[in-house]
Amino acid sequence: MKKESLFIIALTGLLLGGGCRSLSPEENCRYQSEAVGLRIISADSSRVTGHSCFQVDGHFVWGASPIQGEDGKYYLVFTGFEAGTYKFSDAWVLGSKLGLAVSDRPDGGFRFLGFFLNPDGYAPDTSSWDAQTVHNPHIRRFNGKYYLYYIGGTDPAGQVPIRCSSGELDRRSRIQQWLKIGVIEFESFDRLLKGDYTHFDRPLLTPRTRVKQDAIVDPSPEGTKPLPDNIIVVNPSVVYRPSDQKYLLYFKGNIYDPTWRGVHGVAIGDSPVGPFVPLDREIFTVETTGGEKLSAEDPYVWYNQTDKLFYAIFKDFTGKFTKGEPSLALMYSKDGIDWLQPEHSRFLKKELILDSGDTIRVDRLERPQLLLDDKGNPLILYAACAVVDVNPRTDGGCFNVQIPLKRMTGK
């Protein structure tokens, strides 16, 4: 099996990295996915162990966002939800919680410190807008403070009208359609774990339209044109734009035209806590020659100070972005609004190179988050991972993997 995996980012006109500045389309900027300390320990490949995989006993572990603290240690804010009660595809909606882990190294060895938001998990709760479930953490540091962006929701039954021709809309669907983006502001990770942080009573971003023909919570009036923030706003990614000192908040919504399509938008604010005003237009939207608009998910956006460019990596569901297999794909932008797709846009295959020398294909590799150097160059990729299909499982079987990245230059 292959011992190396190269994922090529060939940017036509503007290329990633300070050493990749040629305007020639033949110039490539390449990253090498380095080996991870991980091994499979179960016959069905659902269980793993090792330095590079973060897990918590008795839980599913999913997306995690990294940052280096002022103490020099590396912290992960992660999503966990209890195993044993619901299958994965329901569990994340019905009772996700946010936890904290720490390591002396950025490439693994993370130790679980505890849960700090929604620690009661699946217990029914409508005490706040995010009381039932919290998910998709994304952490940033601006002006000496930490900002944790996340999604949250609760069950809106009895609070708003629900239209469903087949009868009552199930609880999972009600909560999922009520997801919004929030933010927590805090000064240190010790304080975060102790609950000493600013939690806002209202979401940071709420959908402006709720357009769906049927099975919809709180539908918009008939004839409403759906905006990118339709039904839900999830998967936050926030970046500072130096050119005008604005903060850009990227999000995903759901459009039905006529079938489901994940779309993305961006909202602009003057501070890390907003207010954020969403634009009416979609971004990251690519249309095929046949007129199909491609669906993506989980964008992670960052700014490279050397290139003076924004980059985004995201989950390519079908492989149509990259003209290959499903993978993580890349786009780039000068202003964070208008995005271009490079000719060779695959960022990373759905595979792991093990320190044993083997390469394994994985079923899930998503929720990408990066640890960057001080210029905005990727160092470590953190991704939610499952070797086999985790959707029907109730016993865990997923983890967060930390993948070191090595940059390679040349033609």
N, C-alpha and C positions, 0 to 999 in steps of 0.2 A: 504494500500500500504506500501511498505517497508520504514522504516525511516532511514535506513543506507544502504550504498553500499560499500562493501569491494572489492577492486581489488587486487588480489594476484599476487605477483611477486616471483615465486619460482625458484631460480636459481640453477641449478644442478652444484655443484662444487664450484661456486663463487656466493655469494648472496649479494644483495643490502644492504648497510648500515653497519655501524661499529658494530651494535649489532647482525648482521645476518651473522656470519662467519663460521657456521658449514658446513662441507662438506656433511652432510647427506641430501639426497633429500627430506627427510620428514620435514626438517626445512624450514619454509616459512618466507618471509619478506612481511608484508602486509601494505598497505596504506588505510586509510579511507577517502573517499570523504565527506567532511563536508558540512553542509547546506549552500545554497546561498540565499541571499536576492533578491528574484525575484518572480514576479507573472504575470500571463497572464491576459491581459486586453481587449482582443478582442474575439468575438465569434468563429472566425476561428483559434484561437491560434497563429496568426501571430504577435501579438503585446505583448510586455512585458514591465515591468517597475521594478525598484528596485535598491538597492545599488550595487548589484553584476553584473549588465549588463551595458556596456558602449555603448552608441548610440549617433548619431549626427543627429539633425533634417534635414530632406530632403535628407538623404543619406543612402545608404547601408553601414554598417560597418562590416569589416571582420577581417583578421588576425591582431594581435597586439603583440608587443614584449616589455617586461617590463625590467626596471632596476631602482635601487635606485641611485639617484643623490648625489653629494657631499653635497648638502643642506639638505639631510635627507629625501627629498620627493621622491615619486615614480612616474616614468614617463612611459607612454605608447607611443610608436611610432606605429601608426596604419594605415591600409588601409581603405580609404573611397572612394565611388564613388556615384555621384549624382543619386537620385531616380527620376522617372517620365519620363525618356526619353527612356531607353532601359531596357529590362528584365535582371535580374541578370546575367544569363549565358553569355550574350554579354557585359554587362556594365563593368565588371571587366577588360576585355581585351581592350575595346575601350576608357577608360579614368580614370583609377584608379589614385588616388593621395595619398600622405603620409601626415599624420597629427600628432599632438602632444597633449597629454592629461596629466594631473597631479592629484595626490591625496596625502593626508597626510597619507593614509593607503594603504597597498599593496593589500587588499582583495576587493577593490571596491571604489565607490565614486569618480570616475575619472571625471575631468572637462575638457572640450574641450578648447584648447588654440589656435588652428588654423592650417591651412594647409601650408606646406613649400616647397613641391616638386610637380610639375605639378598642381598648384592650378587652372589652367584654365580647368581642366577636359577633356571633350570630344572635345575641340577645336582642329582641325587638326594642327599638328605640326611635322615637321621633322628637327628641328634646332639642335638636338643632338640625340645621339643613344637611349636615354631614354625619348624623348620629348613627346611621345604620351600617355604612361601609365607607372606607377610605382606601384609595388605590393610586397607582401610577405616580409615585413620588419623583420629583425633579428638584434638586437642590442647587442654589446659586449663592454667591457672596458678593454683595454690592455695598460699597461705602462702609466697610467694617462690620456689617451685620449679615446674618444668614437668612435666606428666604427659601422656605420649603413650599413648593407648588405641588398640588395634588388634586385628585378628583374625589368627590364625595356625594353621598345621596342618602335618602331615606324613602320610606314607602308613602306615596302621596294619596293612597286610598282614603276616600272620605273628605279630602281637602279640595280636590279639583275634579272636573268632569272627565270621564273616560269613555271613549267610543270603541266598541268592540262588537262586531256583528255576531260572533260565535258565542257570546256570553261574557262572563267576567274575565278580565285580563289577569293572567297569573302574577303572583307576587314578584317573581324574578323580573319579568318584563316591566312591571310598574317601577321597580327600583332602578333598573337599568336605564329606563327612559327619563329618569329624574336626576341624572348625574350632571354635576356642575364642577367648575374649577374654583379652588380656594387657595389660600396662602397662609402660612404660619411664619411669623417673624421672631427671631431669637438671637441671643448674643453669644451663647456657648452651648456645647453639646451636653455638659453637665446640667445646665439649666433646662435644656430641652427634655432630657430624660426625667427630670424632676417635675415637669409640667409647668415650668416657669417660662412661658412664651406668650406671644400675642396671637390669640385665635380670634378671627373676626366673625361677627354674628351673621354676616351675609357672604354669599359667594363672591369671588373676584370677577367671575364671568358667568353669565346665564344665557341660554339660548333665546334669540329674539323671535324665531319662528318655530312652529311645531306642526309641520305639514307631512301627513301620511294618510293614505286613503282609509285605512282601517287599523284596529288594534293600536290605538294611540292615546296617550295620556294628555289631557288638556289641549285638545286640537285647536290650531289657529282657525280663524274664520275662513269659510270657503272662498277660494280664489286667491288666497295669500301665496305669494311667490316665495319659495324656500330660500333662505340665505345659507351661507356656509355653516353658521352656527345653528343648524336645524336639529331640533329634538334634544340633542345632547351637546355638551362641550367637554371633551376629555383629552387625555394625552398632552398635558401642557409641556412646552419648552420655551424658555425665556432667555433672551439675549439682549445685551446693551449695544446700541448703534452709536458709535462715536461721532459720526458726521453731524448729528443733530441732538445728541444726548437723550434720545428716546429709548424706551424699553419696548421690545417686540415680544408679544405673547402668541405663540402658535398653538393651535388647537385642532381637533377633529370633530366633525359633525356627521350626521347621517342624512343622505339624500335618497329618495326613491323615485327613479326616473326611467322605467317604472319599478325596476328591482333595486335592491339595496346597493348603494355605492358609498364608501367612505370618502369624505371630502375634507379638505383642510382650509383653514383661514388664518388670519393674523389680526391681532388687536394691538393698538399702539397706546402707550401711556407715558406720562412724565416721571413716574417713580416706580419702584419695584412692586408697590402695592396698588398701583393704578391711581385714578380710575383708567381702565383700558377700554378703548373704543374700537370695536371690530370693523374692518373694512367689509364691503358688500361682496367682494370678489373672492373666488377660489384661488388658492395657490397650490403648487406642487401637482397641478393637473396636467396630465399628458394624454393626448388623444391619438389613437392609432390611425393608420391610413384608412381603416374601415369605419372610422367615426366612433369607435368605442373609447370611453373615458376610463382610464385605468384607476383601480382602487388601491390605496396604500394605507399605512398605519404607523403609529409610533415614531414620528419624526423627532430626531435630536438635532438641534440647530446650534452652531457655534460660529464665532468670528475669528479669523486668522489675521493677526496684526501685520504680519509680513506681507501677505498677499493682498490685504485690504479687501477680503472677500468673506461672505457668509457661506457656510457649507451645511448641508443637511443629509443625514443618513436616516433611512426608514425601511420598514418591512415591505418588500415587494411580494404580495400574496401569490401571484401567478408566474412570475418570471418575465412578464411582458415589458416591464420597465427596462430590464437588463437584457432582454431578448435571449433568455436562457431559462434556468431553473429558478424557482423561488429562492430568494436570498435577501441580503441587505443591500439596498441601492443608495446611490448618491446623486445629489444635485448641488448647484452652486449659484450664487447671486451676488451682484454688486451692492444692492440696496436692501436685501432681505425681503423684498416684495416680489420682484420679477425673477423667476427661477429658470435656469437652463439645465438641460439634461446632457451630460457629456456622451460622446459616441459609445464609450465603454464605461458604463455607469455602475457595474457591480462593485460593491464595497467589500463584501465578505460572503463566502459560501456558507451553507448550513452544514458545517462540519467542524470538528475539533481535532487538532493535532495533539496527541497525547505524548507525555514525556517518555513513554515506552517506545515511541517511534511509529506507532499505529495512527491512522486517521479514521475517525468514525463519523458517519452521517448522523445527524440529529433531526428529530421531528419538529422541534420548536427552537428557534433562536431569534428572539425579538425583544422589545422594550430596550433598544440599545441606548446606553449612556456612556459618556467618555470621561476619562481623566485626561486633562490637557496640560501642556506645559505653559509657561507664562506668556508665550507668543501665540497660543492657540493651536499647537500641533498635538495630534492624538498620541497618547502614551499607552493607555489601557482601555480596552473595550469591556464593558460590563453588560451582560445580557441575560434575560430570562431564558432558561433552557430546559428541554426535556428530550431524552434520547428516544423514547417511544411516545405514542399518542397518550397525552395526559388527560384529555377531556373526560373520558368515562371513569377515571380513577377516583377513589375516595381515600386512598391511603398515602397521599403525597406523590412522590415520583417526579418532582420538578425542583429546580434549584437555580441559583444565580451563579454564572460562571464569569471569571475574570481572565481576559485574554490579552497578554502583552502584545504590543504592536511594534514592529521594527520597520522603519522607513528605508526604502531602497530607491536610489535615483539612477538615472541613465536611460538609454534607449532600449 
